[in-house]
């Protein structure tokens, strides 16, 4: 089976990053914020009558585009927070395979990338930090069978243990873990 999904994430960052992103001085110069999740590919095999087991790759992004016209000498351009998760995954249907309620459990490595671009006078610069750690996910959902394919809606809570506290970026000083809630719509075929 192949599983593809897209959705909307809600990020729960550590205090310093959250305070930075919600600070009035920062929110006043944001021109656009994009948040999305893509489950690029999940490959599954039967593990019993109502359960499938496999591997899954997911990517989420939280991109903040700053309005450069509202800034003077130091100009923030973009802050992009990328989230990667490769997992061993289990989907288990409650009543019958591929139809009705299900739950999922995933574990595996995860990565977080902090990418910030700016202009300081005539200098264009960036800060690019990527760290790996461990992630897990629990989810619940509902599947509707279309014969051989299924439409699946789910809510998933992600727990990521990635330590960025040793970086030189002050808003990451308390960054040792973060969580995400993702609402997804997908297809299993």
C-alpha positions as CSV (number, residue, x, y, z in Angstrom):
1,X,0.0,0.0,0.0
2,X,1.0,3.6,-0.6
3,X,-0.1,6.5,1.6
4,X,0.1,10.1,0.6
5,X,-1.2,13.0,2.7
6,X,-1.3,16.8,3.0
7,X,-2.4,19.0,5.8
8,X,-2.1,21.9,8.1
9,X,0.3,21.8,11.1
10,X,0.1,23.8,14.3
11,X,3.6,24.2,15.8
12,X,4.3,24.3,19.5
13,X,7.8,25.7,19.8
14,X,9.9,26.4,23.0
15,X,9.2,29.7,24.8
16,X,12.0,31.8,23.3
17,X,11.2,31.0,19.7
18,X,7.4,31.4,20.4
19,X,8.0,34.8,22.1
20,X,10.1,35.9,19.1
21,X,7.4,34.9,16.6
22,X,4.6,36.5,18.5
23,X,6.4,39.7,19.5
24,X,4.6,42.8,18.1
25,X,7.8,44.3,16.7
26,X,8.2,41.1,14.6
27,X,4.6,40.4,13.7
28,X,4.3,44.0,12.4
29,X,6.9,43.4,9.7
30,X,5.7,40.0,8.6
31,X,4.2,40.1,5.1
32,X,3.3,36.4,4.9
33,X,3.4,33.2,6.9
34,X,3.0,29.8,5.2
35,X,2.6,26.5,7.2
36,X,2.0,23.2,5.6
37,X,2.6,19.5,5.9
38,X,3.2,16.9,3.2
39,X,3.4,13.1,3.8
40,X,5.4,12.5,0.6
41,X,5.3,8.7,0.7
42,X,4.3,5.9,3.0
43,X,4.8,2.3,2.0
44,X,2.9,-0.3,4.0
45,X,2.4,-4.0,4.2
46,X,-0.2,-6.1,6.0
47,X,0.6,-7.1,9.5
48,X,-2.6,-9.0,10.5
49,X,-6.2,-8.5,9.3
50,X,-6.8,-4.9,10.3
51,X,-3.2,-3.5,10.6
52,X,-0.5,-2.3,8.2
53,X,3.1,-1.6,9.0
54,X,5.7,0.3,7.0
55,X,7.8,3.4,6.6
56,X,6.8,7.0,6.1
57,X,8.5,10.2,5.1
58,X,7.0,13.6,6.1
59,X,8.0,17.2,5.6
60,X,6.5,20.3,7.3
61,X,7.4,23.9,6.9
62,X,6.8,27.1,8.8
63,X,8.0,30.0,6.5
64,X,7.9,33.6,7.6
65,X,8.4,36.2,4.9
66,X,9.2,39.7,6.2
67,X,8.2,43.0,4.5
68,X,11.5,44.5,3.6
69,X,9.9,47.9,2.9
70,X,9.0,48.3,6.6
71,X,12.7,47.9,7.7
72,X,15.7,50.2,7.6
73,X,19.4,49.3,7.9
74,X,19.2,45.7,9.1
75,X,16.6,43.9,6.9
76,X,15.2,40.5,7.8
77,X,14.1,38.7,4.6
78,X,12.9,35.2,5.6
79,X,12.8,32.8,8.5
80,X,12.2,29.2,7.3
81,X,11.7,26.4,9.8
82,X,11.8,23.0,8.1
83,X,10.8,19.7,9.8
84,X,11.7,16.3,8.5
85,X,10.5,12.9,9.9
86,X,11.3,9.4,8.6
87,X,9.4,6.8,10.6
88,X,8.5,3.2,11.1
89,X,4.7,3.4,11.0
90,X,1.7,1.3,12.1
91,X,-1.9,2.0,11.1
92,X,-4.5,-0.1,12.8
93,X,-8.2,-0.1,11.8
94,X,-10.7,-0.6,14.6
95,X,-13.6,-2.3,12.7
96,X,-12.5,-3.4,9.3
97,X,-9.4,-2.8,7.2
98,X,-9.5,0.4,5.2
99,X,-12.9,1.6,6.4
100,X,-13.9,3.5,9.5
101,X,-11.9,4.7,12.5
102,X,-8.1,4.0,12.8
103,X,-5.2,4.9,15.0
104,X,-1.5,5.2,14.1
105,X,1.8,5.1,15.9
106,X,5.1,6.2,14.3
107,X,8.7,6.4,15.6
108,X,12.0,7.4,14.0
109,X,14.6,10.0,13.3
110,X,13.6,13.6,12.8
111,X,15.5,16.8,11.7
112,X,14.9,20.5,12.2
113,X,16.4,23.1,10.0
114,X,16.5,26.8,11.0
115,X,17.2,29.0,7.9
116,X,17.3,32.8,8.3
117,X,18.2,35.3,5.5
118,X,18.9,39.0,6.0
119,X,20.6,42.0,4.6
120,X,22.9,44.2,6.7
121,X,23.9,47.2,4.7
122,X,25.5,45.9,1.5
123,X,25.9,42.4,3.0
124,X,23.5,39.6,2.2
125,X,23.7,36.9,4.9
126,X,22.1,33.8,6.3
127,X,22.1,31.5,9.3
128,X,21.6,27.9,8.4
129,X,21.4,25.3,11.3
130,X,20.3,21.7,11.0
131,X,20.1,19.2,13.8
132,X,18.8,15.7,14.1
133,X,17.0,13.9,16.9
134,X,14.2,11.5,17.6
135,X,10.5,11.9,16.8
136,X,7.3,10.1,17.5
137,X,3.7,10.4,16.4
138,X,0.3,9.2,17.6
139,X,-2.8,9.8,15.6
140,X,-6.4,9.0,15.1
141,X,-8.5,9.2,12.0
142,X,-11.3,7.9,9.8
143,X,-11.0,6.2,6.5
144,X,-13.7,5.9,3.8
145,X,-13.3,3.1,1.3
146,X,-13.6,3.7,-2.4
147,X,-13.1,0.1,-3.4
148,X,-9.3,-0.3,-3.8
149,X,-8.4,3.1,-2.5
150,X,-9.3,4.9,0.7
151,X,-9.7,8.6,1.6
152,X,-8.3,9.2,5.1
153,X,-8.6,12.1,7.4
154,X,-6.5,12.2,10.6
155,X,-5.3,14.3,13.5
156,X,-1.8,13.6,14.6
157,X,0.4,14.7,17.6
158,X,4.1,14.8,17.0
159,X,6.8,14.9,19.7
160,X,10.3,15.8,18.5
161,X,13.4,15.7,20.6
162,X,16.0,17.9,18.8
163,X,18.5,19.9,20.7
164,X,19.4,23.3,19.2
165,X,20.3,24.9,22.5
166,X,24.1,24.9,21.8
167,X,23.6,27.2,18.7
168,X,24.7,30.8,18.6
169,X,21.1,32.0,17.9
170,X,19.7,33.4,21.1
171,X,16.0,32.5,20.3
172,X,17.1,28.8,20.2
173,X,18.7,28.8,23.7
174,X,15.9,26.7,25.2
175,X,15.2,24.6,22.1
176,X,15.5,21.0,23.2
177,X,12.2,19.7,22.0
178,X,9.0,20.8,20.2
179,X,5.6,19.4,19.3
180,X,3.2,19.7,16.3
181,X,-0.4,19.0,15.8
182,X,-1.2,18.1,12.2
183,X,-4.6,17.8,10.5
184,X,-4.2,15.7,7.4
185,X,-6.3,14.5,4.4
186,X,-4.8,11.7,2.4
187,X,-5.2,8.6,0.2
188,X,-4.2,5.0,0.8
189,X,-4.0,2.9,-2.3
